Amino acid sequence: GRGALSNLWAGASPLALVLPVQNAMLFAGYGVGERWAKGHRSAAPDAPPASHLQALGPVFAGGCIGGVAQSFVVSPVELVKVRLQLAEAAGARSGALACVMQTYATVGL
């Protein structure tokens, strides 16, 4: 291989390309979760929260839903990135598309 440091960068391009989609999923999920939590907080969703803990409920729900939503985008890309890094370390060079096709053929969706 070319070296341990260069192996870390193998597969970085798919990760960089998916970053806008990851952020979009995170923010969309956050918005959905926050609106859901505010709607279930009380009979009057626009009423001020009774405590700081109650005020953080919508933020917590938004973060959880946003994190779950973006994980569906990031996890497959991370799998391809790690497989590319391992292939690079073993001296086998392949592109990201070939890695995606091989992963799909062996693992599926």
Secondary structure, DSSP 8 states (H G I E B T S, - for coil): ---HHHHHHTTHHHHHHHHHHHHHHHHHHHHHHHHHHHHHH-SSTTS--SSHHHHHHHHHHHHHHHHHHHHHHHHHHHHHHHHHHHHHHTT----HHHHHHHHHHHT--
